């Protein structure tokens, strides 16, 4: 008897994977796992219902708090951007993979499976965790070289209920931190996305009048919204709602995947955009110039590892240790103005601020302005010397 545990999303790929694991791989028992990392409750419910119909056993796990504490919070501290856009899907994959392994151990399973294709990043993120175990690995979509059109036909022929059609073939992946939309006509970089693909954000031109939100950070972590202390899941959920109404957090990027392929990726991430803009601004107030310069390099390397799903790489822990040290002074409040797709920091304060109004003001004489003459003399000397070489 061969038991396999499948990371199950409820979508096309993972739904057709269940019968394929029996037909093509001889699996006698297919166990599915739905990980709730912030998808809509209706989506979790429908995925659970579908899995309980198709699989031999099923688990639905509420991982939202763990996702925030162990993956989103480190990303906030590291200003988690990959090639300029918010890391979202990548953050959830290692957590889901680790839970799949735990269930496989408890169920005495023989193998682990995912529904990722051989062209995307998620296969690598899952397998960075899976391949560190002694379980066999099965990747039906990749192994069988399947296309989405073939899967749609297969699902129809096997009476598998799916929502994807040939007309609306794009794929949506959603978690608390971001929503990604890809596939179908969206793969054409010159195709203008229809408004119907967006689920979290209003069209910026239809957004309401400006709104100001205030975030309080404690050691790099947002802990209150508009003066009200809330847990991380609530704060992010509320900011997604507020920011989305203002059209904040849309991105349309040509992304360099881990395998070297370029792909078009469209994302929605209102809360992430607001929080990261505020966090970076607060850091500029409390960290020194050298700290900010060096941390920008650390953040970029952190983002590369997170994008690849390499959270068990020792360097990842090393970088987190440095980042955590810098965050000890990242405490204070930031006000952000939301308007027609923008989230602009307009005010900030902190007890750890390195800014001194007395020193910088043109109306004060706390420092002797003649002291700055040495800087211009030194740089002038360096310029003259360079011309002689």
C-alpha positions as CSV (number, residue, x, y, z in Angstrom):
1,X,0.0,0.0,0.0
2,X,1.5,3.3,-1.1
3,X,0.2,6.4,0.8
4,X,0.9,9.9,-0.5
5,X,0.2,13.2,1.1
6,X,-0.7,16.0,-1.4
7,X,-0.5,19.7,-0.9
8,X,-4.0,20.6,-2.0
9,X,-5.3,24.0,-3.1
10,X,-8.6,23.0,-4.5
11,X,-7.6,24.3,-7.9
12,X,-7.3,22.6,-11.3
13,X,-3.8,21.2,-10.9
14,X,-4.2,19.6,-7.5
15,X,-7.7,18.3,-8.2
16,X,-6.7,16.3,-11.2
17,X,-3.6,15.2,-9.4
18,X,-5.7,13.1,-7.0
19,X,-6.9,10.5,-9.6
20,X,-3.6,10.7,-11.5
21,X,-1.7,9.7,-8.4
22,X,-3.9,6.5,-8.3
23,X,-3.9,5.9,-12.1
24,X,-0.3,6.7,-13.0
25,X,1.6,6.1,-9.8
26,X,-0.2,3.3,-8.1
27,X,-1.1,5.1,-5.0
28,X,-3.6,3.3,-2.9
29,X,-4.3,6.1,-0.4
30,X,-4.2,9.8,-1.2
31,X,-4.3,12.2,1.7
32,X,-4.9,15.9,0.9
33,X,-3.9,18.9,3.0
34,X,-5.5,22.4,2.6
35,X,-3.5,25.1,4.3
36,X,-5.4,28.2,5.3
37,X,-2.9,31.1,5.0
38,X,-5.5,33.7,4.5
39,X,-7.6,32.7,1.5
40,X,-11.3,33.6,1.6
41,X,-13.4,31.4,3.9
42,X,-15.5,30.3,1.0
43,X,-12.5,29.1,-0.9
44,X,-11.2,27.1,2.1
45,X,-14.7,25.6,2.5
46,X,-15.1,24.6,-1.2
47,X,-11.5,23.2,-1.3
48,X,-12.2,21.1,1.8
49,X,-15.5,19.8,0.4
50,X,-13.9,18.9,-2.9
51,X,-10.9,17.2,-1.2
52,X,-13.2,15.2,1.1
53,X,-15.0,13.9,-2.0
54,X,-11.9,13.1,-4.1
55,X,-9.3,12.0,-1.5
56,X,-9.1,9.1,0.9
57,X,-8.4,11.3,3.9
58,X,-8.1,15.1,4.4
59,X,-6.8,17.8,6.7
60,X,-7.6,21.5,6.7
61,X,-5.1,23.5,8.7
62,X,-5.5,27.0,10.0
63,X,-2.0,28.5,9.6
64,X,-2.8,32.2,9.5
65,X,-1.2,33.2,12.8
66,X,1.9,31.0,12.2
67,X,2.2,32.5,8.7
68,X,2.1,36.0,10.1
69,X,4.5,35.4,13.0
70,X,7.1,33.2,11.3
71,X,7.0,34.5,7.7
72,X,5.3,37.8,7.2
73,X,6.9,39.5,10.2
74,X,10.4,38.6,9.1
75,X,9.5,39.9,5.6
76,X,8.4,43.2,7.0
77,X,11.6,43.6,9.0
78,X,13.6,42.8,5.8
79,X,11.5,45.1,3.6
80,X,10.7,42.0,1.6
81,X,10.7,42.9,-2.0
82,X,11.9,40.8,-5.0
83,X,12.7,42.8,-8.1
84,X,10.7,45.7,-6.7
85,X,7.5,43.9,-5.8
86,X,6.1,42.4,-2.6
87,X,7.0,38.8,-1.8
88,X,3.8,37.0,-1.2
89,X,3.3,33.5,-2.7
90,X,6.9,32.6,-1.9
91,X,6.5,33.3,1.8
92,X,3.7,30.7,2.3
93,X,5.2,27.7,0.4
94,X,7.9,26.6,3.0
95,X,5.3,26.8,5.8
96,X,2.8,24.6,3.8
97,X,5.6,22.2,2.9
98,X,6.7,21.8,6.5
99,X,3.1,21.0,7.5
100,X,2.8,18.4,4.7
101,X,5.9,16.7,6.1
102,X,4.5,16.7,9.6
103,X,1.3,15.0,8.4
104,X,3.2,12.5,6.3
105,X,5.2,11.5,9.4
106,X,2.0,11.1,11.5
107,X,0.3,9.1,8.8
108,X,3.3,6.9,8.0
109,X,3.1,7.9,4.4
110,X,5.5,6.8,1.7
111,X,5.5,9.9,-0.5
112,X,4.9,13.6,-0.7
113,X,3.2,15.3,-3.7
114,X,2.5,18.7,-5.1
115,X,0.7,20.1,-8.1
116,X,3.3,22.5,-9.4
117,X,4.4,22.6,-13.0
118,X,8.0,22.3,-14.2
119,X,8.1,25.9,-15.3
120,X,7.4,27.8,-12.1
121,X,9.0,28.6,-8.8
122,X,6.7,26.7,-6.5
123,X,8.1,23.3,-7.4
124,X,11.5,24.4,-6.0
125,X,10.0,26.0,-2.9
126,X,8.1,22.8,-1.9
127,X,11.0,20.6,-2.8
128,X,13.6,22.6,-0.9
129,X,11.7,21.2,2.2
130,X,10.5,17.9,0.8
131,X,14.0,16.7,-0.5
132,X,15.5,17.2,3.0
133,X,13.3,14.2,4.1
134,X,13.4,10.5,3.3
135,X,10.0,10.5,1.6
136,X,9.6,9.8,-2.1
137,X,8.6,12.8,-4.2
138,X,5.8,12.9,-6.8
139,X,5.2,15.9,-9.1
140,X,2.5,14.7,-11.6
141,X,2.1,18.0,-13.5
142,X,5.9,18.1,-14.2
143,X,6.5,14.4,-14.5
144,X,3.7,13.9,-17.1
145,X,4.4,17.2,-18.9
146,X,0.7,18.3,-18.6
147,X,-0.9,21.4,-20.0
148,X,-3.8,23.3,-18.5
149,X,-6.0,22.5,-21.5
150,X,-5.4,18.8,-21.1
151,X,-6.2,19.1,-17.4
152,X,-9.5,20.9,-18.1
153,X,-10.5,18.1,-20.5
154,X,-9.4,15.4,-18.0
155,X,-11.4,17.1,-15.2
156,X,-14.5,17.2,-17.4
157,X,-14.1,13.5,-18.4
158,X,-13.7,12.4,-14.7
159,X,-16.5,14.6,-13.3
160,X,-14.0,16.6,-11.2
161,X,-15.6,20.0,-10.3
162,X,-13.3,22.9,-11.2
163,X,-13.9,26.6,-11.8
164,X,-11.2,27.1,-14.5
165,X,-12.4,27.2,-18.1
166,X,-10.7,27.7,-21.5
167,X,-12.1,31.2,-21.6
168,X,-10.9,32.1,-18.1
169,X,-7.8,30.0,-17.7
170,X,-5.8,32.3,-15.5
171,X,-4.7,31.0,-12.1
172,X,-5.2,32.8,-8.8
173,X,-3.1,32.2,-5.7
174,X,-4.2,34.0,-2.6
175,X,-2.9,34.4,1.0
176,X,-3.1,37.0,3.7
177,X,-0.2,39.0,2.3
178,X,-0.9,38.9,-1.5
179,X,-3.0,37.8,-4.4
180,X,-1.4,36.7,-7.6
181,X,-3.0,36.3,-11.0
182,X,-1.3,34.6,-14.0
183,X,-1.9,32.4,-17.0
184,X,-3.9,32.5,-20.2
185,X,-3.9,35.8,-22.0
186,X,-2.1,37.4,-19.1
187,X,1.0,35.6,-20.2
188,X,1.3,38.1,-23.1
189,X,3.2,41.1,-21.7
190,X,1.4,43.4,-24.2
191,X,-2.1,42.2,-23.1
192,X,-4.0,44.7,-21.0
193,X,-5.5,42.9,-18.0
194,X,-9.3,43.2,-17.7
195,X,-10.6,44.8,-14.5
196,X,-12.4,41.5,-13.6
197,X,-9.1,39.8,-12.7
198,X,-8.7,42.0,-9.6
199,X,-10.4,40.9,-6.4
200,X,-8.8,42.9,-3.7
201,X,-8.3,46.4,-5.2
202,X,-10.6,48.9,-6.8
203,X,-9.6,50.7,-10.0
204,X,-7.6,53.6,-8.7
205,X,-9.6,56.1,-10.8
206,X,-12.7,55.0,-9.0
207,X,-11.2,55.3,-5.5
208,X,-12.8,57.5,-2.9
209,X,-11.4,60.7,-1.4
210,X,-7.9,60.5,0.4
211,X,-7.7,58.7,3.7
212,X,-4.9,58.8,6.3
213,X,-4.0,55.7,8.3
214,X,-1.6,55.6,11.2
215,X,0.6,52.6,12.0
216,X,2.5,52.0,15.2
217,X,5.6,49.8,15.1
218,X,7.3,48.1,17.9
219,X,10.8,46.7,17.1
220,X,9.9,46.6,13.4
221,X,6.6,44.9,13.8
222,X,3.2,46.8,13.2
223,X,1.2,46.4,16.4
224,X,-1.6,49.0,16.1
225,X,-3.8,50.6,13.4
226,X,-5.2,54.1,13.9
227,X,-4.5,53.9,17.6
228,X,-6.1,50.5,18.1
229,X,-3.9,47.6,19.2
230,X,-4.7,44.5,17.1
231,X,-3.1,41.1,16.3
232,X,-1.2,40.7,13.1
233,X,-3.9,38.8,11.2
234,X,-6.5,41.4,12.0
235,X,-4.2,44.3,11.2
236,X,-3.3,42.9,7.8
237,X,-6.9,42.0,6.9
238,X,-8.2,45.4,7.8
239,X,-5.4,47.2,5.8
240,X,-6.2,45.0,2.8
241,X,-9.7,46.2,3.0
242,X,-8.9,49.9,3.5
243,X,-6.0,50.0,1.0
244,X,-7.9,47.9,-1.5
245,X,-10.7,50.4,-1.5
246,X,-8.2,53.1,-2.6
247,X,-6.7,50.9,-5.3
248,X,-3.4,50.6,-3.4
249,X,-1.1,47.6,-4.0
250,X,-1.4,46.6,-7.7
251,X,1.7,45.5,-9.5
252,X,2.3,44.2,-13.0
253,X,5.8,42.9,-13.4
254,X,8.1,41.0,-15.8
255,X,9.7,38.7,-13.2
256,X,12.9,36.6,-13.4
257,X,12.0,33.1,-12.1
258,X,14.5,30.9,-10.3
259,X,14.9,28.7,-13.4
260,X,15.9,31.7,-15.5
261,X,12.6,32.1,-17.3
262,X,11.0,35.6,-17.6
263,X,7.3,35.6,-16.8
264,X,4.6,38.2,-16.4
265,X,3.1,38.3,-12.8
266,X,0.3,40.4,-11.6
267,X,-0.3,40.9,-7.9
268,X,-2.5,42.7,-5.4
269,X,-1.0,43.5,-2.0
270,X,-2.7,46.6,-0.3
271,X,-1.7,45.9,3.3
272,X,1.8,44.8,2.4
273,X,2.4,48.0,0.3
274,X,1.2,50.3,3.1
275,X,3.1,48.5,5.9
276,X,6.4,48.2,3.9
277,X,6.3,51.8,2.8
278,X,5.7,52.9,6.5
279,X,8.4,50.5,7.8
280,X,11.1,51.7,5.4
281,X,10.3,55.3,6.2
282,X,10.5,54.6,9.9
283,X,13.9,52.9,9.5
284,X,15.2,56.0,7.7
285,X,14.4,58.0,10.8
286,X,16.0,55.7,13.4
287,X,18.9,53.9,11.7
288,X,22.2,55.4,10.8
289,X,23.3,56.0,7.2
290,X,25.8,53.1,7.3
291,X,23.2,50.8,8.9
292,X,20.7,51.7,6.1
293,X,23.3,51.2,3.4
294,X,24.4,47.8,4.6
295,X,20.9,46.7,5.5
296,X,19.7,47.3,2.0
297,X,22.3,44.7,0.8
298,X,21.2,42.3,3.5
299,X,17.5,42.8,2.6
300,X,18.2,42.1,-1.0
301,X,20.0,38.8,-0.2
302,X,17.3,37.9,2.3
303,X,14.6,38.4,-0.4
304,X,16.5,36.2,-2.9
305,X,16.6,33.4,-0.4
306,X,12.9,33.9,0.5
307,X,11.9,34.0,-3.1
308,X,13.6,30.6,-3.7
309,X,12.0,29.2,-0.6
310,X,15.4,28.6,1.0
311,X,14.4,29.4,4.6
312,X,16.4,26.5,5.9
313,X,19.6,27.8,4.3
314,X,22.0,28.7,7.2
315,X,22.6,32.1,5.6
316,X,18.8,32.9,6.0
317,X,19.1,32.5,9.8
318,X,22.3,34.6,9.8
319,X,20.6,37.4,7.9
320,X,17.6,37.3,10.1
321,X,19.8,37.7,13.2
322,X,21.4,40.8,11.7
323,X,18.0,42.2,10.7
324,X,16.5,41.6,14.1
325,X,19.3,43.5,15.8
326,X,18.6,46.5,13.6
327,X,15.0,46.4,14.5
328,X,15.5,47.1,18.2
329,X,15.1,50.8,17.5
330,X,12.5,50.6,14.8
331,X,9.7,51.7,17.1
332,X,7.4,54.6,16.4
333,X,4.3,55.9,14.5
334,X,3.9,56.5,10.8
335,X,1.0,58.2,9.0
336,X,0.3,57.1,5.4
337,X,-2.0,58.9,3.0
338,X,-4.0,56.6,0.7
339,X,-5.3,58.0,-2.6
340,X,-5.9,56.6,-6.0
341,X,-3.5,53.7,-5.9
342,X,-0.8,55.5,-3.9
343,X,0.3,55.0,-0.3
344,X,2.5,58.0,0.7
345,X,4.1,58.5,4.0
346,X,3.3,62.0,5.2
347,X,4.4,62.0,8.9
348,X,6.5,59.9,11.3
349,X,7.9,60.0,14.8
350,X,10.0,57.9,17.2
351,X,11.7,58.1,20.5
352,X,14.7,56.7,18.8
353,X,14.8,59.3,16.0
354,X,18.3,60.4,14.9
355,X,16.7,63.5,13.4
356,X,17.3,66.8,15.3
357,X,15.2,69.7,14.3
358,X,17.5,72.0,16.4
359,X,20.6,70.9,14.4
360,X,19.1,70.9,11.0
361,X,16.9,74.1,11.2
362,X,18.1,77.2,9.3
363,X,16.6,79.3,12.1
364,X,18.8,77.8,14.8
365,X,22.4,78.3,15.7
366,X,23.1,75.1,17.7
367,X,26.1,74.4,15.5
368,X,28.5,76.7,13.9
369,X,27.9,76.7,10.1
370,X,31.6,77.4,9.5
371,X,32.4,73.9,10.7
372,X,31.1,72.4,7.5
373,X,33.8,74.3,5.5
374,X,36.2,71.4,6.1
375,X,34.0,69.1,4.1
376,X,34.1,71.2,1.0
377,X,37.9,71.8,1.3
378,X,38.5,68.1,1.6
379,X,36.4,67.1,-1.4
380,X,37.9,69.9,-3.5
381,X,41.4,68.7,-2.6
382,X,40.4,65.1,-3.6
383,X,39.0,66.4,-7.0
384,X,42.2,68.3,-7.8
385,X,44.3,65.3,-6.9
386,X,42.2,63.0,-9.1
387,X,42.6,65.3,-12.2
388,X,46.4,65.0,-11.8
389,X,46.4,61.2,-11.9
